[in-house]
Amino acid sequence: MPAGTTTEAGTIAGAESIDLQEGNSHGVLLLHGFGDTPQTLQLLARELSAAGYDVRAPLLPGHGRSVQAFMASRREQWIACARDELSAMQASYETVAVAGLSMGGALAAILAAEHPEIPAIILLAPYFDMPVSHRIASASHWLWGRAAGPRPSRNPGSILDPSERARSLAYGVYTGRLLYELWRLAARARVSLSSIRSPTLLVQSRGDPRIAPIIAERAFAAIKTPEKKLVWIEGAGHVITVDYGRARVFTEVKTWLQKYSPASR
């Protein structure tokens, strides 16, 4: 298949799955975040493709379509999609590394715990926990969620680069039930951390408004593989694959992949 972007019915323009295949022997599965789309991974996907990897960044269920579709989606669907995508790629490539951004990082951790054969795991601003106030709200979503309906969730600090913030295709909303789904997914991912045996790179911005540094540090400590690295990015918000400092992110990712899952070129 030539390199390109797939077209999926009902999706927002630009939110489609990214499918860059050039016949390479090593693949990379990229997983996007909660309420977002593969658009946040497009620049990274191009960098990896140029480095000799075949790249797939699927659009997760309920994402990139409509707020109604998002509201109807559930964590088990997101996990199942990630599993299916990994299985399909593993059937086609010698090795498949997995990288995830935000909630995609949580999904990547779950896959890593289930598949110790994955040669490299990359967690980009991974979402492993939420503030206490959010946890309380998610636990009680059945009391207030239906009446409140969709609530705004955009934070200008998530992407500090104004041009990239303007390009964002994220929904910018959440519901009580979706907050609950994210909380439970994050909890499941935290449990998975101690079972990860693949070499793991964790990249985090110190200025991330959604993930406190202590959460990243605790997650890193919980990963038991001796082959792990924590990298701090300065001057960026949460979506570090498109924000200021992204060149450093790309370099760290490519270096990690070249060490543990070298491209065939």
Secondary structure, DSSP 4 states (H G I P E B T S, - for coil): --SEE---TTPPTT-SPEEE-SS-SEEEEEE--TT--GGGGHHHHHHHHHTT-EEEEPPPTTSSS-HHHHHH--HHHHHHHHHHHHHHHHTTSSEEEEEEETHHHHHHHHHHHH-TT-S-EEEES------HHHHHHHHTHHHHHHHH-SEE---GGG--SHHHHHH-----EE-HHHHHHHHHHHHHHHHHHTT--S-EEEEEETT-SSS-HHHHHHHHHH---SSEEEEEESS--S-TTTSTTHHHHHHHHHHHHHHHS----
